[in-house]
Every structure is written in structure tokens, then in C-alpha cells.
Amino acid sequence: MRNVQTVAANTFREAVRDRVLYNLVFFALLMIGAAILVGQISIGIERDVIVSLGLSAISVVGIIIALFLGVALVSKEMDKRTLYALLAKPVKRWEFLLGKFFGLVMTLTVNTAAMAAGMYIALWSVYRAWQPSDIFILTAVYLILLKLAIIVALALLFSCFTTPFLAILFTAGVYVAGLLAGDLRTVRGVELDPGALRLMRGISYVLPNFENFNVMGAVVHGHGVPGVMVLQATLYAILYIAIVLTGAAMVFARRNLK
């Protein structure tokens, strides 16, 4: 695991030095600041507005980082020819991929924590006091981070066998489809062929069900999230990421890098 840790640390340092990340975080903090202004003119629902816009900013900015940097993790190393020198050392291809994954997840964790801190500062600036329900925001942030980790894994998978542009399109397409995975499992219709219904349900189980990580509605209204649900979402994310990264490692191992 030492090679994985080394690649992860280098990936984290490179991502932190990337100015794009700072611009995105600044954009998110700007949105949170705007939430304060909107909240002040939304009499009686200030907290709801701030939390809703704040969590939305964290999710959107995190998706952008996970999508574009996740795809660039492999392609950039190949374009710069640094991948060849790295693999010439006693570093296996699966160790390289795993290190890249953990490095970007570390980066997303730091940026997400910074944006969450900004949202808490926004709440404090409005109320000058903490509310017991504010702790539930951390649960929503944690589940957003799990969702982002899945997106990173998918971006790595697609970047292993196609161009960066197509990898971005494929990852974005799977993300959008994953938002509808739950609906595909419950679809009903007398006009639909039974075979088509079974196919749709089968596809829904292959797609990542991102609705498992959506608790924004409950948190915005000050409601807690059951611990069982958080545990199930965590186990689901770990299992799905493990499957996707295994597939990525198998594809990358067979890729001709010449």
C-alpha cells in the first residue's frame, strides 16, 4: 500500500496547487454568501434557504471537480509522459489507479469541508447562535461526499478506455441516469412490453442509485437522518466503488500505453 499512498499524496498536492479548485471553492462560498442575502429577505425561512443553497453549491461544485479532474487523472499523466516513468518503477497499474482515486477523494474531502465551514459561518452570521438541528447538515455533507467518490470512480473507469471528452460525457450521462435509477425500478405501464420493463429494472440495478444519498429535503427542514440509512448508503458506496475500480483496473491492465 506504500505505492498507493505515494501516488495519492502526489495527486493531492497537484490538485491543491491547481488554481481551478480555488476558483470553484470561491464560487461555492460566493453562492453561500448569496444565500445569506436571499435568506434575509425570506422572512421566516432564512435557515431553509441558506442550507438548501449551501448544500446545492457543495454538491454542484463537488460534481464539477470530481468529473473533470477525475477524467484528467489518467489522461494528463499520459499526455505529460509521466505515467510511463512512473510505471517503469515498481508501481503496478492498479496501484496507480487506486492512488489517483484516493488522492482526488482527499482533495474533495478538504474542499467539501471548507465549503461546509462556509455554510456554517453563513448560518452563524444570520442567527448568531447554533441550533440543535444544524448538526444534521454534516450528515448531508457526508452523503454528498460518498456520491462524489462514486463519480470519481466512474470517471476513472471511463478514462481508462476512451478519450477525455467522451469520458466526461459518459460519466455525466451515468450520473444523470443514476438520478433516475429509483424511478426505473418502480415504473409501471400497461403499454410497455414486459421484456422492456425487465430490461429497465435490470439497468436500474447496474446504475448507481444516487437517490440513496439525497437527504437534502429532510436536513433543510431540520429533520435528522436515521443511522441505518447512513450505514446502508456507506456500504452501498463502498461496494459500488470497489466494483467500478476493479473494472477500471482490469481495463487499464490491458490497455496498450505505447
Summary of the structure (lengths in Angstrom):
residues: 258
radius of gyration: 20.0
end to end distance: 26.6
largest distance: 62.3
contacts: 822
relative contact order: 0.14
helix: 83%
strand: 0%
